[in-house]
């Protein structure tokens, strides 16, 4: 309601009458505008002319012209963002997910997660674990997951079940990307990695106890270092292998049986080793790929009970240098 109290002066009006009318109007204004801070008498004394009262939402103000007085009237209560309850109180949404607290079955849902009608985060991958708790939010459809929403790894080898081609691998066993145990014999030469001095032996090459390529079956007649036809056949195969695998270097070990003295046998075993090296270099291999070693009778393979056993000891062996 707007109430205007108009005060005016007129030379043609009797002053006592004007004064009584003015007092009447001021009394009425004082009753209607009871919220005003400035009294009617103060306003009349201050402005001596037009004075106007009407409700305002801001603080008490007076016009710059000095002819109007605007008393303060409180603003209406602002509307609640999420509505009001029956008692007239604003309804809250503590976690800011858009679902009011009274309906929110999952209070505290992080704001970055989309929620359903009851305020619980969605489960995008359908694994039964809501996104807010899901540490693996992109699990494959249909796989079994743990409480974190991550696919199970029953044998605990680091490869999840759906990728594991070797389920049931023993705990602590090293496995590859398919969940299968990494071979303990990496180069598949029959010697376990722990004992293998040559872990990169080419497939198919015969190896010794240390896992390195070796060649035997090169034997000699008594007191001789001459290569017979059988020895040459073995050496030709060895030459072909070394040509195919240029990184291979070998130690050529010469041996004898136990007859004759140590000095003679040592010299004889060296001649046998050098005879083999000479032949292999003649087939096109570089001399620096060979090292000669003379053992004489130091490494007998048997007790030499007969001539056949002595023949086995009269030999040259090729051993790859690790």
C-alpha positions as CSV (number, residue, x, y, z in Angstrom):
1,X,0.0,0.0,0.0
2,X,1.3,3.4,-0.9
3,X,0.4,6.3,1.3
4,X,1.2,9.9,0.3
5,X,0.9,12.7,2.8
6,X,0.9,16.0,0.9
7,X,1.8,19.2,2.7
8,X,1.3,22.5,0.9
9,X,1.3,26.2,1.6
10,X,-1.2,28.7,0.0
11,X,-1.4,32.4,0.7
12,X,-5.1,32.3,0.2
13,X,-5.7,29.8,2.9
14,X,-6.1,30.7,6.6
15,X,-3.0,29.8,8.4
16,X,-4.8,28.3,11.4
17,X,-6.9,26.2,9.0
18,X,-3.7,25.1,7.1
19,X,-2.0,24.3,10.4
20,X,-4.9,22.2,11.6
21,X,-5.2,20.3,8.3
22,X,-1.5,19.7,8.3
23,X,-1.6,18.2,11.8
24,X,-4.5,16.0,10.7
25,X,-2.7,14.7,7.7
26,X,0.5,14.2,9.7
27,X,-1.3,12.2,12.4
28,X,-2.8,9.9,9.8
29,X,0.6,9.4,8.1
30,X,2.2,8.6,11.5
31,X,-0.3,5.8,12.1
32,X,-0.1,4.3,8.6
33,X,3.7,4.6,8.4
34,X,4.5,3.2,11.8
35,X,7.7,1.5,10.5
36,X,9.3,4.8,9.6
37,X,12.4,5.7,11.5
38,X,11.9,9.5,11.0
39,X,8.8,10.9,12.7
40,X,6.2,12.9,10.9
41,X,7.1,16.1,12.9
42,X,10.7,15.7,12.1
43,X,9.9,15.2,8.4
44,X,7.7,18.3,8.4
45,X,10.3,20.4,10.1
46,X,13.0,19.2,7.8
47,X,11.3,19.6,4.4
48,X,8.5,22.2,4.9
49,X,6.8,21.0,1.7
50,X,6.0,17.7,-0.1
51,X,6.7,14.6,1.9
52,X,5.8,11.1,0.6
53,X,5.9,7.8,2.4
54,X,5.7,4.4,0.7
55,X,7.2,0.9,1.4
56,X,10.8,0.2,0.2
57,X,13.0,-2.9,0.3
58,X,16.3,-1.1,0.9
59,X,17.5,1.0,3.8
60,X,15.8,4.3,4.9
61,X,16.5,6.9,2.2
62,X,15.6,10.5,1.4
63,X,15.5,11.8,-2.1
64,X,18.2,14.1,-3.3
65,X,15.7,16.8,-3.8
66,X,14.7,16.6,-0.2
67,X,11.0,16.1,-1.0
68,X,10.6,12.3,-0.4
69,X,11.2,10.0,2.5
70,X,11.4,6.2,1.9
71,X,11.2,4.1,5.0
72,X,12.8,0.5,5.0
73,X,10.6,-2.5,4.5
74,X,12.3,-6.0,4.7
75,X,12.6,-8.0,1.4
76,X,10.5,-11.1,1.1
77,X,12.2,-14.4,2.0
78,X,14.1,-15.7,-1.0
79,X,12.8,-18.9,-2.6
80,X,14.6,-22.2,-1.6
81,X,16.7,-23.8,-4.3
82,X,15.3,-27.2,-3.6
83,X,11.9,-26.2,-2.2
84,X,10.6,-26.2,1.3
85,X,9.4,-28.8,3.7
86,X,6.0,-28.8,5.6
87,X,7.5,-26.6,8.3
88,X,8.5,-24.0,5.8
89,X,12.2,-24.8,6.0
90,X,14.4,-25.0,2.9
91,X,15.2,-28.6,1.9
92,X,19.0,-29.4,1.7
93,X,21.2,-31.3,-0.7
94,X,24.4,-31.8,1.3
95,X,26.4,-33.6,-1.4
96,X,25.2,-31.4,-4.2
97,X,24.2,-34.3,-6.4
98,X,20.8,-32.9,-7.2
99,X,18.9,-35.3,-5.0
100,X,17.6,-33.7,-1.8
101,X,18.8,-35.2,1.5
102,X,15.5,-36.7,2.4
103,X,15.5,-38.8,-0.8
104,X,19.2,-39.4,-1.0
105,X,20.1,-43.1,-0.2
106,X,23.8,-42.5,-0.9
107,X,24.7,-39.3,1.0
108,X,28.2,-38.1,0.4
109,X,28.4,-39.2,-3.3
110,X,31.3,-37.2,-4.9
111,X,30.0,-34.4,-7.1
112,X,31.7,-35.6,-10.3
113,X,29.7,-38.8,-10.5
114,X,26.3,-38.9,-12.2
115,X,23.6,-40.3,-9.9
116,X,20.2,-42.1,-10.2
117,X,16.9,-41.0,-8.7
118,X,17.9,-41.9,-5.2
119,X,21.3,-40.2,-5.2
120,X,23.5,-43.2,-5.8
121,X,26.2,-43.1,-8.4
122,X,25.6,-45.1,-11.6
123,X,27.3,-48.3,-12.6
124,X,28.5,-47.8,-16.2
125,X,30.2,-51.1,-16.7
126,X,27.3,-53.1,-15.0
127,X,29.6,-55.0,-12.7
128,X,27.5,-54.3,-9.6
129,X,29.9,-51.7,-8.2
130,X,28.9,-48.1,-8.4
131,X,31.2,-45.8,-10.2
132,X,32.1,-43.8,-7.1
133,X,33.6,-47.0,-5.6
134,X,34.7,-48.7,-8.8
135,X,38.5,-48.7,-9.2
136,X,38.1,-50.5,-12.6
137,X,35.1,-48.6,-14.2
138,X,35.6,-50.3,-17.6
139,X,35.5,-53.9,-16.7
140,X,34.5,-56.3,-19.5
141,X,30.9,-57.2,-19.6
142,X,30.1,-60.4,-17.7
143,X,33.4,-60.9,-15.9
144,X,33.5,-61.5,-12.2
145,X,34.9,-58.6,-10.1
146,X,36.0,-58.0,-6.5
147,X,34.7,-55.4,-4.1
148,X,36.7,-52.8,-5.9
149,X,35.1,-53.5,-9.2
150,X,38.2,-55.0,-10.7
151,X,38.3,-58.4,-12.5
152,X,39.4,-61.4,-10.5
153,X,42.8,-62.9,-10.7
154,X,42.3,-66.3,-9.1
155,X,45.9,-67.5,-9.3
156,X,47.3,-64.1,-8.3
157,X,49.8,-64.0,-11.1
158,X,49.0,-60.5,-12.2
159,X,47.0,-61.5,-15.2
160,X,43.2,-61.3,-14.9
161,X,41.1,-64.4,-15.4
162,X,39.8,-63.5,-18.9
163,X,43.3,-63.0,-20.2
164,X,44.9,-65.9,-18.3
165,X,45.6,-68.8,-20.7
166,X,47.2,-70.8,-17.8
167,X,44.9,-70.5,-14.8
168,X,46.2,-72.1,-11.7
169,X,49.8,-71.0,-12.0
170,X,51.6,-71.3,-8.7
171,X,52.0,-68.2,-6.6
172,X,55.3,-66.3,-7.1
173,X,56.0,-68.0,-10.5
174,X,57.0,-65.5,-13.1
175,X,54.5,-65.4,-16.0
176,X,54.2,-63.8,-19.4
177,X,51.3,-61.5,-20.7
178,X,49.1,-64.6,-21.1
179,X,49.5,-65.7,-17.5
180,X,51.7,-68.7,-18.5
181,X,54.9,-69.5,-16.7
182,X,58.0,-68.0,-18.3
183,X,60.2,-70.9,-19.3
184,X,63.0,-71.8,-16.9
185,X,64.9,-72.8,-20.0
186,X,64.8,-69.6,-22.1
187,X,66.6,-70.9,-25.2
188,X,65.1,-74.4,-25.0
189,X,68.4,-76.2,-25.0
190,X,67.7,-78.5,-22.2
191,X,69.7,-76.6,-19.6
192,X,67.9,-74.5,-17.0
193,X,68.7,-70.8,-17.0
194,X,70.4,-71.0,-13.6
195,X,73.0,-73.4,-15.0
196,X,73.1,-72.0,-18.6
197,X,76.2,-70.1,-19.4
198,X,74.9,-69.4,-23.0
199,X,71.3,-68.3,-22.7
200,X,71.0,-67.5,-26.4
201,X,71.9,-70.8,-27.9
202,X,70.4,-71.0,-31.4
203,X,67.6,-73.5,-31.6
204,X,68.6,-77.1,-32.4
205,X,72.3,-76.8,-31.6
206,X,73.7,-79.5,-29.2
207,X,75.0,-78.1,-25.9
208,X,77.2,-79.3,-23.1
209,X,76.3,-79.3,-19.4
210,X,76.9,-75.5,-19.2
211,X,74.3,-74.9,-21.9
212,X,76.8,-73.8,-24.5
213,X,77.1,-75.3,-28.0
214,X,79.6,-78.1,-28.1
215,X,80.8,-80.7,-30.6
216,X,82.2,-84.1,-29.8
217,X,82.8,-87.3,-31.8
218,X,86.2,-86.0,-33.2
219,X,88.6,-88.9,-32.4
220,X,92.2,-89.8,-33.4
221,X,94.3,-92.8,-33.7
222,X,97.0,-93.4,-31.1
223,X,99.8,-90.8,-31.2
224,X,98.1,-89.0,-34.3
225,X,96.6,-85.6,-34.9
226,X,95.4,-86.5,-38.4
227,X,91.6,-86.0,-39.1
228,X,89.8,-89.1,-40.6
229,X,86.7,-89.0,-42.8
230,X,84.3,-89.3,-39.8
231,X,86.0,-86.3,-38.0
232,X,85.9,-84.2,-41.2
233,X,82.1,-84.9,-41.5
234,X,81.6,-83.6,-38.0
235,X,83.8,-80.6,-38.6
236,X,82.0,-79.7,-41.8
237,X,78.7,-79.5,-39.9
238,X,80.3,-77.3,-37.2
239,X,81.7,-75.0,-39.9
240,X,78.2,-74.6,-41.4
241,X,76.8,-73.7,-37.9
242,X,79.5,-71.1,-37.3
243,X,78.9,-69.5,-40.7
244,X,75.2,-69.3,-39.9
245,X,75.8,-67.8,-36.5
246,X,78.6,-65.3,-36.9
247,X,78.8,-64.4,-33.2
248,X,79.8,-67.9,-32.1
249,X,83.4,-68.3,-30.9
250,X,84.7,-71.6,-29.7
251,X,87.4,-73.1,-27.6
252,X,89.0,-76.1,-29.3
253,X,90.0,-78.5,-26.6
254,X,92.6,-81.3,-27.3
255,X,92.7,-84.5,-25.2
256,X,94.7,-87.8,-25.1
257,X,94.4,-91.1,-23.4
258,X,96.5,-91.9,-20.3
259,X,99.4,-93.7,-22.1
260,X,102.7,-91.9,-22.5
261,X,103.9,-89.2,-20.1
262,X,102.2,-86.0,-19.3
263,X,104.6,-83.8,-21.3
264,X,104.1,-85.8,-24.4
265,X,100.4,-86.0,-24.0
266,X,100.1,-82.2,-23.5
267,X,102.0,-81.5,-26.7
268,X,100.0,-84.1,-28.6
269,X,96.7,-82.7,-27.4
270,X,97.7,-79.2,-28.6
271,X,98.6,-80.5,-32.0
272,X,95.1,-82.1,-32.3
273,X,93.4,-78.9,-31.3
274,X,95.5,-76.9,-33.9
275,X,94.8,-79.5,-36.6
276,X,91.0,-78.9,-36.1
277,X,91.5,-75.1,-36.2
278,X,93.6,-75.3,-39.3
279,X,90.9,-77.3,-41.1
280,X,88.0,-75.0,-40.1
281,X,89.9,-71.8,-41.1
282,X,90.5,-73.4,-44.5
283,X,86.7,-73.6,-44.9
284,X,86.5,-69.9,-44.6
285,X,86.2,-69.1,-40.9
286,X,88.3,-66.4,-39.2
287,X,91.2,-67.5,-37.0
288,X,90.2,-65.1,-34.2
289,X,87.0,-67.1,-33.7
290,X,89.0,-70.0,-32.2
291,X,91.1,-70.5,-29.0
292,X,93.2,-73.7,-28.6
293,X,93.4,-75.5,-25.3
294,X,95.6,-78.5,-24.5
295,X,94.5,-80.8,-21.6
296,X,96.5,-84.0,-22.4
297,X,95.2,-86.7,-20.1
298,X,93.7,-84.4,-17.5
299,X,90.1,-84.9,-18.4
300,X,89.6,-88.6,-19.1
301,X,86.0,-89.7,-19.7
302,X,86.5,-93.2,-18.4
303,X,88.9,-95.6,-16.7
304,X,90.3,-96.9,-20.0
305,X,89.6,-100.6,-19.3
306,X,89.9,-101.4,-23.0
307,X,90.9,-100.0,-26.4
308,X,87.4,-98.6,-27.1
309,X,87.5,-96.5,-23.9
310,X,91.0,-95.3,-24.8
311,X,89.7,-94.2,-28.2
312,X,86.9,-92.2,-26.6
313,X,89.6,-90.3,-24.6
314,X,91.6,-89.5,-27.7
315,X,89.5,-86.6,-28.9
316,X,88.9,-82.9,-29.7
317,X,85.9,-81.0,-28.3
318,X,84.5,-77.7,-29.6
319,X,82.9,-75.6,-26.8
320,X,81.3,-72.3,-27.5
321,X,82.9,-69.4,-25.6
322,X,80.1,-67.7,-23.5
